[in-house]
Amino acid sequence: MNEAWAGWQRDHAAALAALQEAQRAYHRTVVGAAGLADTGVSPQADSLKAVDAARVRLDAVRARKPE
């Protein structure tokens, strides 16, 4: 296994873990907000932005996959 492949695997694993954590945080936010009065503040939107950012990072890592 060459260093480029090993480095890509490390980056991919880290990006995937970050996406999964962002998704879990988003789900916790959605469940936690259920039944609360609408305050005009949207923690779900912030959590969803974090999910989207993590997804973009993972896509960027996947695009660099060595052949």
C-alpha positions as CSV (number, residue, x, y, z in Angstrom):
1,M,0.0,0.0,0.0
2,N,1.5,3.3,-1.0
3,E,1.5,6.5,1.1
4,A,-1.0,8.3,-1.1
5,W,-3.6,5.6,-0.6
6,A,-3.0,5.3,3.1
7,G,-3.3,9.1,3.4
8,W,-6.5,9.1,1.4
9,Q,-7.9,6.3,3.6
10,R,-7.2,8.3,6.7
11,D,-8.7,11.5,5.3
12,H,-11.8,9.5,4.1
13,A,-12.3,7.9,7.5
14,A,-12.1,11.2,9.3
15,A,-14.4,12.9,6.8
16,L,-16.9,10.1,7.0
17,A,-16.8,10.1,10.8
18,A,-17.4,13.9,10.8
19,L,-20.4,13.5,8.6
20,Q,-21.9,10.8,10.8
21,E,-21.4,12.9,13.9
22,A,-23.0,15.9,12.2
23,Q,-25.9,13.7,11.2
24,R,-26.3,12.5,14.8
25,A,-26.1,16.0,16.2
26,Y,-28.8,17.1,13.6
27,H,-31.1,14.3,14.7
28,R,-30.6,15.1,18.4
29,T,-31.5,18.7,17.6
30,V,-34.6,17.8,15.7
31,V,-35.8,15.4,18.4
32,G,-34.9,17.9,21.1
33,A,-36.9,20.6,19.4
34,A,-40.0,18.5,19.0
35,G,-42.9,20.0,21.0
36,L,-41.1,23.3,21.8
37,A,-42.8,26.6,21.1
38,D,-41.5,28.3,17.9
39,T,-39.0,30.9,19.2
40,G,-37.9,32.1,15.8
41,V,-34.5,30.5,16.4
42,S,-33.7,27.5,14.3
43,P,-31.0,25.3,15.8
44,Q,-32.0,22.7,13.2
45,A,-30.9,25.0,10.4
46,D,-27.5,25.4,12.0
47,S,-27.2,21.7,12.5
48,L,-28.3,21.0,8.9
49,K,-25.6,23.5,7.6
50,A,-23.0,21.5,9.6
51,V,-24.3,18.3,7.9
52,D,-24.1,19.9,4.5
53,A,-20.5,21.2,5.2
54,A,-19.4,17.7,6.3
55,R,-21.0,16.1,3.2
56,V,-19.1,18.6,1.0
57,R,-15.8,17.8,2.7
58,L,-16.4,14.0,2.3
59,D,-17.2,14.6,-1.4
60,A,-14.0,16.5,-1.8
61,V,-12.0,13.7,-0.2
62,R,-13.7,11.1,-2.4
63,A,-12.9,13.2,-5.5
64,R,-9.2,12.9,-4.6
65,K,-9.3,9.1,-4.4
66,P,-6.1,7.6,-5.8
67,E,-6.4,5.2,-8.6
